[in-house]
Amino acid sequence: MEKFDYLTDDLAFKQVFMHKEILEDLITAFFEYVGKDNNGKIITELIPNAYLSGDNKKYRSYYGDLTATKEDGIISIEMYKDTFNKDSYNKSLGYLCRLYSKQEKRIQPSKYKKVTSINFIKGNYKRINNEVVNGYSFKGIISNEEINDNIVMYLVRYDLVEEIPYKKDEERFIRYLRIIGSRSVKEMKKYARGDKVMEETIKWLREWNIESDRINYQRRIEEAEEKGEAKRNIDIAKKLILQNASKEYILELTEIDESEYEKLIKKEK
C-alpha cells in the first residue's frame, strides 16, 4: 500500500492543476501577487495526459510538462519536492528553451510568444530567494530571472509561507502556497474553506490518490454513489483495511474519524 501523495508530489500536482479552471486561477493569482499583467485566457494546455509506463502510480511517469498556452505567452509550471539545486535549475531552463524554440515553424521567431516558467521550490537556491538579501519586490517568497526579453524564470518558495502569520483575508496566491505546502487534507480544507476553486483542488487530489491505487475504483464509486459521502468513505475504508493499508493512509484518504476506524478494525479483522 502506498503513501498519500500531497501537492508537493510532482505527479499529484500535475493531476490536480491539469484542470483548466484551477490552472487558470493559480496563474491569475500568481501574476496578481507579483504585480504583473496577465492578459488573455488559457487557449490550450499542453498537459501531461499520458503515461510512459505502468498502471500503478509508483511506476508511472509522464511525458510533457504542465504548460498553458495563452494569447500573450506560454507558461510552464514545475513542482520540485526536493531542495532546488543546480540540476533543477538547468532542467527548468532546458524546458523553457525547448518551449520557446518549438513554437510553430511557420511563425517568424520575431513573433514567438514569450515563455515564462513558474517553479515551486523549497530551499534557498543561490541565496536569491532569501528574505534578507532578496533584491526583488516579491516579499522574499518569489524571485525571478530574465534570461532574455523572451524567457523568464520565477522561483517560488512554498516552504516560506509557514513563516507568515495566517490571515483569512490574505492574498489569494499565498492561500494557494499554504494549500500546496500542507501535509494533511484537514489543513488544506482550512485554507480552502468557502472557495469553490480551491476546494476543487482538494477534491481532485483525493481522487488522484484513490484512482492511483485502486484499479477497480470506478466500480466501487458506482456502487456507493447513492449512499452518500459518509457511507462511501466507510465502504472504501473497509476495503483498504482488508488490503492491510496503514491507519494513517486510511484516515487521510477517507476522512473517517479514529473511533469509526477502530470499529471497522474490530469488524473486519
C-alpha positions as CSV (number, residue, x, y, z in Angstrom):
1,M,0.0,0.0,0.0
2,E,1.4,3.4,-1.0
3,K,1.5,6.6,0.9
4,F,-0.8,9.5,0.4
5,D,0.6,11.9,-2.2
6,Y,0.2,15.6,-1.5
7,L,0.6,18.5,-3.9
8,T,4.4,18.7,-3.4
9,D,4.5,15.4,-5.3
10,D,5.1,16.3,-9.0
11,L,2.6,13.8,-10.4
12,A,-0.1,14.7,-7.9
13,F,0.5,18.4,-8.6
14,K,0.1,17.9,-12.3
15,Q,-3.0,15.8,-11.9
16,V,-4.7,18.5,-9.9
17,F,-3.6,21.5,-11.8
18,M,-4.2,20.0,-15.2
19,H,-7.8,21.1,-14.7
20,K,-8.2,24.3,-16.7
21,E,-10.3,26.3,-14.2
22,I,-7.8,25.5,-11.4
23,L,-4.7,26.1,-13.5
24,E,-6.1,29.4,-14.7
25,D,-6.9,30.5,-11.2
26,L,-3.4,29.7,-10.0
27,I,-1.8,31.6,-12.8
28,T,-4.0,34.6,-12.3
29,A,-3.4,34.6,-8.5
30,F,0.4,34.4,-9.2
31,F,0.6,37.4,-11.5
32,E,-1.7,39.4,-9.3
33,Y,0.7,38.7,-6.4
34,V,3.9,39.8,-8.3
35,G,2.1,42.8,-9.8
36,K,2.4,41.8,-13.4
37,D,-0.2,41.9,-16.2
38,N,-1.8,38.6,-17.1
39,N,-3.5,39.2,-20.4
40,G,-5.6,36.6,-22.1
41,K,-7.3,33.4,-21.1
42,I,-5.8,30.0,-21.5
43,I,-6.2,28.8,-25.1
44,T,-4.7,25.3,-24.8
45,E,-2.9,23.2,-22.2
46,L,0.0,21.0,-23.1
47,I,-0.9,18.7,-20.3
48,P,1.0,15.5,-19.4
49,N,-2.0,13.3,-20.0
50,A,-0.4,10.0,-21.0
51,Y,1.9,7.6,-19.2
52,L,5.2,6.1,-20.4
53,S,4.7,3.0,-18.3
54,G,2.7,1.3,-15.6
55,D,-0.8,1.3,-14.2
56,N,0.2,1.9,-10.7
57,K,1.3,5.5,-9.7
58,K,4.5,4.1,-8.3
59,Y,5.6,3.2,-11.8
60,R,4.0,6.0,-13.8
61,S,5.9,8.7,-15.5
62,Y,4.6,11.5,-17.7
63,Y,5.8,12.9,-21.0
64,G,5.4,16.6,-21.4
65,D,5.1,19.4,-18.9
66,L,2.3,21.3,-17.2
67,T,2.1,24.1,-19.7
68,A,-0.6,26.7,-20.5
69,T,-0.7,28.5,-23.9
70,K,-2.2,31.9,-23.6
71,E,-2.8,34.8,-26.1
72,D,0.1,36.7,-24.6
73,G,2.5,33.9,-23.9
74,I,3.4,30.4,-22.8
75,I,3.6,29.4,-19.1
76,S,5.4,26.4,-17.8
77,I,4.8,25.2,-14.2
78,E,7.0,22.8,-12.3
79,M,6.9,21.4,-8.8
80,Y,10.1,20.5,-7.0
81,K,9.6,18.4,-3.9
82,D,13.3,18.1,-3.1
83,T,15.6,21.0,-2.5
84,F,16.1,23.1,-5.6
85,N,19.6,22.9,-6.9
86,K,21.8,23.5,-10.0
87,D,20.4,20.4,-11.7
88,S,16.9,21.5,-11.0
89,Y,17.7,25.0,-12.4
90,N,19.2,23.5,-15.6
91,K,16.2,21.3,-16.0
92,S,13.7,24.2,-15.9
93,L,15.9,26.3,-18.1
94,G,16.0,23.4,-20.6
95,Y,12.2,23.2,-20.6
96,L,12.0,27.0,-21.2
97,C,14.3,27.0,-24.1
98,R,12.5,24.0,-25.6
99,L,9.1,25.6,-25.3
100,Y,10.4,28.8,-26.9
101,S,12.2,27.1,-29.8
102,K,9.4,24.5,-30.5
103,Q,6.8,27.1,-31.4
104,E,5.1,26.8,-34.8
105,K,7.7,26.7,-37.5
106,R,5.6,28.8,-39.8
107,I,5.8,31.7,-37.4
108,Q,8.8,34.0,-37.6
109,P,10.9,33.9,-34.4
110,S,10.3,37.6,-34.0
111,K,6.7,36.8,-33.4
112,Y,7.2,33.9,-30.9
113,K,5.3,34.1,-27.7
114,K,7.1,35.0,-24.5
115,V,7.8,31.9,-22.3
116,T,7.5,32.1,-18.5
117,S,8.5,29.4,-16.1
118,I,6.9,29.2,-12.6
119,N,8.9,26.8,-10.4
120,F,7.5,25.8,-7.0
121,I,10.6,25.0,-4.9
122,K,12.0,24.7,-1.4
123,G,15.5,25.6,-0.3
124,N,17.5,28.8,-0.9
125,Y,19.0,28.3,-4.3
126,K,22.0,30.6,-4.7
127,R,20.6,32.7,-1.9
128,I,18.5,34.7,-4.3
129,N,15.3,33.7,-2.5
130,N,16.5,34.7,0.9
131,E,14.3,37.4,2.5
132,V,17.3,39.2,3.8
133,V,19.3,39.5,0.6
134,N,16.4,39.4,-1.9
135,G,16.6,42.4,-4.3
136,Y,13.2,41.9,-5.8
137,S,9.8,43.3,-4.6
138,F,8.2,39.9,-4.1
139,K,8.3,39.8,-0.3
140,G,11.1,37.2,-0.1
141,I,8.9,34.3,-1.4
142,I,9.4,34.8,-5.1
143,S,12.5,35.8,-7.1
144,N,12.8,36.0,-10.9
145,E,15.5,35.9,-13.6
146,E,15.0,37.3,-17.1
147,I,17.1,35.1,-19.3
148,N,16.4,37.5,-22.1
149,D,13.4,39.5,-23.3
150,N,11.6,36.3,-24.3
151,I,12.3,33.9,-21.5
152,V,11.7,34.5,-17.8
153,M,12.0,32.1,-14.8
154,Y,10.3,32.5,-11.4
155,L,11.3,30.6,-8.3
156,V,8.5,30.3,-5.7
157,R,9.4,29.2,-2.2
158,Y,6.3,27.3,-1.0
159,D,8.2,26.4,2.2
160,L,8.5,30.1,3.4
161,V,4.7,30.6,3.8
162,E,5.0,28.8,7.2
163,E,6.8,31.9,8.5
164,I,3.9,34.2,7.5
165,P,1.0,34.5,10.1
166,Y,-2.2,33.2,8.6
167,K,-5.0,35.7,7.8
168,K,-8.4,34.8,6.4
169,D,-8.2,37.8,4.0
170,E,-4.7,37.2,2.8
171,E,-3.7,37.3,-0.8
172,R,-5.0,34.5,-3.0
173,F,-1.6,33.2,-4.1
174,I,-0.4,32.9,-0.5
175,R,-3.5,30.7,0.2
176,Y,-2.5,28.5,-2.7
177,L,1.0,28.2,-1.4
178,R,-0.4,27.2,2.0
179,I,-2.6,24.5,0.3
180,I,0.4,23.3,-1.8
181,G,2.6,23.0,1.3
182,S,0.0,21.4,3.6
183,R,0.7,17.9,5.0
184,S,-2.9,16.9,5.7
185,V,-6.2,17.2,4.0
186,K,-7.7,18.7,7.1
187,E,-5.1,21.5,6.9
188,M,-5.8,22.1,3.2
189,K,-9.5,22.3,3.9
190,K,-8.8,25.1,6.5
191,Y,-7.2,27.2,3.8
192,A,-9.6,26.4,1.0
193,R,-12.8,26.7,3.1
194,G,-15.5,28.7,1.3
195,D,-13.6,28.9,-2.0
196,K,-15.1,26.8,-4.8
197,V,-12.0,26.5,-7.0
198,M,-9.6,25.8,-4.1
199,E,-12.0,23.2,-2.7
200,E,-11.8,21.5,-6.2
201,T,-8.0,21.2,-5.8
202,I,-8.6,19.1,-2.7
203,K,-11.3,17.0,-4.4
204,W,-9.0,16.2,-7.4
205,L,-6.1,15.4,-5.1
206,R,-8.2,12.8,-3.2
207,E,-9.5,11.4,-6.5
208,W,-5.9,11.0,-7.7
209,N,-4.8,9.1,-4.6
210,I,-7.9,6.8,-4.8
211,E,-7.7,6.2,-8.5
212,S,-4.0,5.6,-8.5
213,D,-4.1,2.7,-6.0
214,R,-7.4,1.1,-6.9
215,I,-7.8,-0.4,-10.3
216,N,-11.5,-1.2,-9.7
217,Y,-12.2,2.2,-8.1
218,Q,-14.8,3.2,-10.6
219,R,-16.9,0.2,-10.0
220,R,-16.9,0.9,-6.2
221,I,-17.8,4.5,-6.8
222,E,-20.8,3.5,-8.9
223,E,-21.9,1.1,-6.2
224,A,-21.6,3.7,-3.4
225,E,-22.5,7.0,-5.1
226,E,-26.1,6.8,-3.9
227,K,-25.2,6.0,-0.3
228,G,-23.8,9.5,0.4
229,E,-20.3,10.7,1.1
230,A,-20.0,9.3,4.7
231,K,-21.1,5.8,3.6
232,R,-18.9,5.9,0.6
233,N,-15.8,6.7,2.8
234,I,-16.7,3.9,5.1
235,D,-17.0,1.4,2.2
236,I,-13.6,2.4,0.9
237,A,-12.1,2.2,4.4
238,K,-13.4,-1.3,4.8
239,K,-11.8,-2.5,1.6
240,L,-8.5,-0.7,2.4
241,I,-8.4,-2.4,5.8
242,L,-8.8,-5.8,4.2
243,Q,-5.9,-4.9,1.9
244,N,-3.7,-4.1,5.0
245,A,-3.5,-0.3,4.3
246,S,-1.9,1.7,7.1
247,K,-4.1,3.5,9.6
248,E,-2.6,6.9,8.6
249,Y,-3.3,6.3,4.9
250,I,-6.9,5.3,5.5
251,L,-7.7,8.2,7.8
252,E,-6.2,10.7,5.4
253,L,-7.9,9.3,2.3
254,T,-11.4,8.7,3.7
255,E,-11.5,11.3,6.4
256,I,-13.4,9.0,8.8
257,D,-12.5,9.6,12.4
258,E,-10.4,7.4,14.6
259,S,-13.3,6.0,16.6
260,E,-15.0,4.9,13.3
261,Y,-11.7,3.4,12.2
262,E,-11.4,1.3,15.4
263,K,-14.9,0.0,15.0
264,L,-14.1,-1.1,11.4
265,I,-10.9,-2.8,12.5
266,K,-12.8,-4.9,15.1
267,K,-15.3,-5.9,12.5
268,E,-13.0,-6.6,9.6
269,K,-10.0,-8.2,11.3
